Amino acid sequence: MNKPQGRPAGPPPIGRHPGPRFNGPAEKAKDQKATLKRIWSYLKNQRVGIMSSIFFVVVSTLLSLLGPLLIGRIIDDYILRFNIEGAIRMILVLAGIYIVSAIFTWLQTFMMIRVSQKTIRELRQQLFEKFQSLPIAIYDKRQQGDLMSRMTNDIENLNAALSQSIIQIVSTVLSVVGTGIAMFYLNWVLAVVTLLVIPIIIWSTKQIIKRSSKNFSQRQRDLGNLNGFIEETISNSHITTLFGKEEQTVAQFKEANEKLRASALKADITSGFLGPINNFINNLGIGLVIGVGALLVIVNFGVSVGVIASFVTYTRQFFRPINQLSNLFNTFQSAIAGAERVFEILDEQNESADVPEAITKNRYEGDVEFRNVEFAYQPNKPVLRKLSFRAKAGETIAFVGPTGSGKTTIIQLLNRFYDAASGEILIDGQDIKRYKMANLRNHIGVVLQDTYLFSGSVRENIRYGKLDATDEEVERAAETAYAHNFIKYLPQGYDTMLVSGGMNLSQGQRQLIAIARAILEDPDILILDEATSSVDTMTEVHIQKGLNNLMQGRTSFVIAHRLKTIENADQILVIKDGAILEQGNHDGLMEQKGLYASLQHQLQVQQ
Ligand SMILES: Nc1ncnc2c1ncn2[C@@H]1O[C@H](COP(=O)(O)OP(=O)(O)OP(=O)(O)O)[C@@H](O)[C@H]1O
């Protein structure tokens, strides 16, 4: 089990020599007992697999205990008596024992891997399904990387522990106890000599672990920093290039890389002592056994050459698992800590359930009203303050206002990503909480600034709005969205494949596809977060026409950045600090010469 412990997971150290080694401090679960109990609840269904695995491990350990005993017998009863034929026969028996033991070891590993893979598949499935039903607030609250690492690292750690460490712990304990009994059975003086070495092994291992722990924590921190830096740089590579910061980035990386080299070296040097020191002590133990054994032969204390040979093999068999135990427990502990993190997500509250007898509708008129709505993401930091407005069916409402004023939050509440703390949001005269959430969301279409396009063809991306749409419907929607013109000039037209979220299209083109998708979806209420970045005039005209077609006949809420959309809106709400500062249509607001008029002036300058 030479796996780096704790998080973040790193590559296994290269160039290690054989023998035990400390792999860093283990991360402990907050409540080990409860987590173990819960892991057992997953394993319970696979009792047969686990029991047969334990049976195999017991048999293979017992067989491997027989080996050294037989070696002693072969020497004393056959070789020293020059019975070569008998010796060969016994050696064949010995080989048979080791072969059967190896087969049983393989069987035990096979059974346990099956058990582990089944358990992990179930857990992974549950976790993924949970991700689908978690409220959006969780994704806002937790880092994406953290959630990803629970799905990958933590589950993988548990997999390693289930498939290997548990059985290894069982076999280690069995083999230490069994070897101890066999040694006492053979000769109690030599057994005591062997036992004397154990405190030295434990003491030296402890000393080294104490010193390495600090260095390993530093190595993990430096590795985490380096990985974080790499991730950030790769995902923002265009920004780095844009600002010409390549040299600076390389210099920063060099520094982090050097820090990791230094701390990894320190950690590996200290932990690297463990192998040679333990080897030295093991050999010392064997030397002692041989020396004392020889003395006992001389004084005729019931020790034969064969007994010494058995003892040498047993001594090796005895020390090896003791050396490994601390690492095994470390792996095991990290796995439990990982499982606990997985369970933590599984225990998160799902998105609030629908009220009993929730309403479903085939069509929403689109009459939307906010009544004294208040909301805060964090306690004592109000984002919306007694917000009230009404959008009559079919109207276009534009939200404008400074950054951070709460425009996106209004939309989040309408979508029920969050619920209002107080006040009411009504659609067609009913509180939105009375509608079945999935039904309501199916009738609300969203076109966001960062259009979500997935890797697939243009056609598939548009069809995402209505999965059973025919090719003709897809193309008709693209035409209405004014997207058809650019799509037909793409290398494979509608079958052109999009890569990494549509990075092979311009931002304007991506938005045209999103508009086509929304047209196909044909929602009753539309939410539109206009892109801020400027696009070429032709695309701009197409987007505007596409949007006009899309907004036709449905209530539309627009976080507006473009003059045209704002001017044509039925109502413009100027939001500041979570409240409506000004309200009216374009002409009326311009006359007021307030915030709206000055924002318009800024927009005109920009465009
Ligand atoms: N998930 C969140 N958790 C905590 N605070 C948040 C969260 N999302 C937004 N906020 C805060 O709520 C306030 C309103 O944010 P919101 O995104 O609604 O503003 P906005 O008007 O849409 O801004 P922009 O024009 O920049 O998109 C801001 O102060 C923001 O920092």
The ligand as an SDF file (V2000), in Angstrom:
LIG
                    3D

 31 33  0  0  0  0  0  0  0  0999 V2000
  -24.0480   32.6840   -4.2300 N   0  0  0  0  0  0  0  0  0  0  0  0
  -23.8660   33.8310   -3.5760 C   0  0  0  0  0  0  0  0  0  0  0  0
  -23.4950   33.7870   -2.2880 N   0  0  0  0  0  0  0  0  0  0  0  0
  -23.3140   34.9110   -1.5990 C   0  0  0  0  0  0  0  0  0  0  0  0
  -23.4790   36.1480   -2.1100 N   0  0  0  0  0  0  0  0  0  0  0  0
  -23.8460   36.2600   -3.3980 C   0  0  0  0  0  0  0  0  0  0  0  0
  -24.0550   35.0990   -4.1990 C   0  0  0  0  0  0  0  0  0  0  0  0
  -24.4120   35.5060   -5.4290 N   0  0  0  0  0  0  0  0  0  0  0  0
  -24.4280   36.8580   -5.4010 C   0  0  0  0  0  0  0  0  0  0  0  0
  -24.0860   37.3230   -4.1820 N   0  0  0  0  0  0  0  0  0  0  0  0
  -24.0440   38.7250   -3.7500 C   0  0  0  0  0  0  0  0  0  0  0  0
  -25.3220   39.2770   -3.9120 O   0  0  0  0  0  0  0  0  0  0  0  0
  -25.2650   40.5870   -4.4380 C   0  0  0  0  0  0  0  0  0  0  0  0
  -26.0960   40.6750   -5.7090 C   0  0  0  0  0  0  0  0  0  0  0  0
  -25.5030   39.8730   -6.7100 O   0  0  0  0  0  0  0  0  0  0  0  0
  -26.1510   39.7000   -8.1510 P   0  0  0  0  0  0  0  0  0  0  0  0
  -25.3690   38.6480   -8.8440 O   0  0  0  0  0  0  0  0  0  0  0  0
  -27.6050   39.5060   -8.0240 O   0  0  0  0  0  0  0  0  0  0  0  0
  -25.8490   41.1310   -8.8050 O   0  0  0  0  0  0  0  0  0  0  0  0
  -26.0540   41.6170  -10.2930 P   0  0  0  0  0  0  0  0  0  0  0  0
  -26.8120   42.8820  -10.2140 O   0  0  0  0  0  0  0  0  0  0  0  0
  -26.6240   40.5610  -11.1340 O   0  0  0  0  0  0  0  0  0  0  0  0
  -24.5520   41.9200  -10.7260 O   0  0  0  0  0  0  0  0  0  0  0  0
  -23.8630   41.8350  -12.1900 P   0  0  0  0  0  0  0  0  0  0  0  0
  -24.4430   42.9420  -13.0120 O   0  0  0  0  0  0  0  0  0  0  0  0
  -22.4310   42.0950  -11.8810 O   0  0  0  0  0  0  0  0  0  0  0  0
  -24.1320   40.4960  -12.7240 O   0  0  0  0  0  0  0  0  0  0  0  0
  -23.7910   40.8930   -4.6480 C   0  0  0  0  0  0  0  0  0  0  0  0
  -23.3620   41.6550   -3.5440 O   0  0  0  0  0  0  0  0  0  0  0  0
  -23.1280   39.5450   -4.6350 C   0  0  0  0  0  0  0  0  0  0  0  0
  -21.8450   39.6370   -4.0870 O   0  0  0  0  0  0  0  0  0  0  0  0
  1  2  1  0
  2  3  1  0
  2  7  2  0
  3  4  2  0
  4  5  1  0
  5  6  2  0
  6  7  1  0
  6 10  1  0
  7  8  1  0
  8  9  2  0
  9 10  1  0
 10 11  1  0
 11 12  1  0
 11 30  1  0
 12 13  1  0
 13 14  1  0
 13 28  1  0
 14 15  1  0
 15 16  1  0
 16 17  2  0
 16 18  1  0
 16 19  1  0
 19 20  1  0
 20 21  2  0
 20 22  1  0
 20 23  1  0
 23 24  1  0
 24 25  2  0
 24 26  1  0
 24 27  1  0
 28 29  1  0
 28 30  1  0
 30 31  1  0
M  END
$$$$
